[in-house]
Amino acid sequence: MTDRNPKEELREFLPTPAVLMAWLVVAAAFYWFHRASIDHLFRTWQTEEDYGHGFVVPLFSLALLWLRRDMLKSCTGKGSWLGLAILAVWAALRSVAVYFNYASVPEYSILVFLTGVALFVGGWPALRWSWPAIAFLFFMIPLPGAVQGAASQWLQGIAARMSGYVIQTLGIPAIVEGHVIQLSDASKPLDVAAACSGLRMLMLFFAMCVAMAFVVRRPLWEKLVLVVSAVPIAVASNVLRIVLTAVFCEAVHLWPSMFQSLNIENPQEIIHNWVGYVVMMPAGLLLLWAEMALLSKLMVEPLPDRPLVMGKMLVGEIAATEKGQIGGPRTPR
């Protein structure tokens, strides 16, 4: 990295007028073929809470490109013809999506298009520079309906069973029936609905963990552990939310006069909403921070100028002793 300010570095990477015109043509072609998909993505981000983070995903992809800008120095400007093959795959995906009316394929074809353009224009060096940013755009695309439904059902069952075990451990009577947790108040059971499955947190933490894996400078195995941990972190945060909701609902059942004095008509609904807002995200971030702190303590990289300890002597001292630099030269017996 250089000591120049970002403006000077950005001025260095600005293309010539001819190259800029070519990129404008590519951008116009991209919008022409994907304008319907782009409009659908914007509507999804605005209306579906599970994908509200989609607005931030393209911005972080641009930030990744800027953070990896030093890799552009290895780009010779010589493209690869393999990029045309990838663009042919993109055209086939678009045709299949239009003919069979596949809803999610046009959105995913955006990633194929960007990969083909990067490889065709800049070759393998450009693809090595841009692939993390292109891959991260996956998190802005809604999951297919079948995949989303199956994931939501699985998360609902896991959250209901684990929450039921924890609630019973706390001494609160609870019976789990499917996705419903029956508490003492038989008229107001806790329903772990699809909106409460934790899919929103799972997608958000997957995006956060992948983003951190791209940014932090740690061994590959630590990055993989960080990405995989998004599932247990999201499940644990959701279980904590359900358990706290059950505890407060049991308090409402035991001391109803206290909440009536506060003029709260539906305390369970208020508790459910506020616990979800206040608990899930801070708990997930705290677990993520604890995981990174633990990983940093498990494996400590030795300093390059620091000799390694072997027994009670340093390796450097052993080598120096053999050369006669410590304790004087050895005399033959």
Residue pairs with C-beta under 8 A, 6 or more apart in sequence:
1 70
2 9
9 69
13 69
13 72
14 20
15 23
26 117
26 121
30 113
30 117
31 38
33 94
33 113
34 106
34 109
34 110
34 113
36 106
37 106
37 107
37 109
37 110
40 107
41 54
41 107
41 140
41 141
41 142
44 51
44 54
44 142
45 51
45 52
45 54
45 55
45 140
48 142
49 195
49 200
50 142
50 199
50 200
50 203
51 140
51 142
51 203
53 139
53 203
53 204
53 207
54 139
54 140
57 136
57 137
57 139
57 140
57 207
58 137
58 140
60 136
60 211
61 133
61 134
61 136
61 137
62 133
64 132
64 133
64 136
64 214
64 215
65 129
65 130
65 133
67 215
68 129
68 132
68 133
71 125
71 128
71 129
72 125
72 126
72 129
74 125
75 122
75 123
75 125
75 126
75 129
76 123
76 125
77 122
78 123
79 119
79 120
79 121
79 122
79 123
79 126
80 119
80 120
80 123
80 124
81 120
82 119
82 120
83 116
83 117
83 118
83 119
83 120
83 121
84 116
84 120
85 116
86 112
86 115
86 116
86 119
86 120
87 113
87 116
87 117
87 120
89 112
89 116
90 109
90 112
90 113
90 116
93 105
93 108
93 109
93 112
94 105
94 106
94 109
96 102
96 105
97 105
97 106
97 109
103 144
103 145
104 141
104 142
104 143
104 144
107 141
107 142
108 138
108 141
110 137
110 141
111 134
111 135
111 137
111 138
114 130
114 134
114 137
115 127
115 131
115 134
118 126
118 127
118 130
118 131
118 134
119 126
119 127
122 129
132 214
136 207
136 210
136 211
136 214
139 203
139 206
139 207
139 210
142 148
143 151
143 203
148 199
151 197
151 199
151 202
152 194
152 197
152 199
153 197
155 197
155 198
155 199
155 202
155 235
155 238
156 179
156 192
156 193
156 194
156 196
156 197
157 178
157 179
158 235
159 192
159 196
159 197
159 198
159 235
159 238
159 239
159 242
160 176
160 178
160 179
160 180
160 181
160 192
160 242
161 176
162 235
162 239
163 181
163 192
163 239
163 242
163 243
163 246
164 174
164 175
164 176
164 181
166 239
166 243
167 174
167 181
167 183
167 243
167 246
167 247
168 174
170 243
170 247
172 183
172 184
172 246
172 247
172 250
173 183
173 184
174 181
174 182
174 183
174 246
175 181
175 182
176 182
179 191
179 192
179 193
180 189
180 190
180 191
180 192
181 189
181 190
181 191
181 192
181 242
181 246
182 189
182 190
183 189
183 190
183 246
183 249
183 250
183 253
184 250
184 253
185 249
185 250
185 252
185 253
188 249
188 268
190 242
190 245
190 246
190 249
192 242
196 238
196 241
196 242
196 276
197 238
198 234
198 235
198 237
198 238
201 234
201 237
201 238
201 280
201 281
201 284
202 230
202 231
202 234
202 235
204 234
205 230
205 233
205 234
205 284
205 288
206 227
206 230
206 234
208 230
208 288
209 226
209 227
209 229
209 230
209 233
209 288
210 227
210 230
212 226
212 288
212 292
213 223
213 224
213 226
213 227
216 223
216 226
216 292
218 226
218 295
219 299
222 295
222 299
225 291
225 295
226 291
226 292
226 295
229 288
229 291
233 284
233 287
233 288
233 291
234 284
236 283
236 284
236 287
237 279
237 280
237 281
237 283
237 284
237 287
238 280
240 279
240 280
240 283
241 275
241 276
241 279
241 280
241 283
244 275
244 279
245 268
245 271
245 272
245 275
248 267
248 271
248 275
249 267
249 268
249 271
252 259
252 267
252 268
252 271
259 267
264 270
302 308
307 314
307 315
307 316
307 317
308 314
308 315
309 315
310 318
317 326
320 326
321 327
324 330
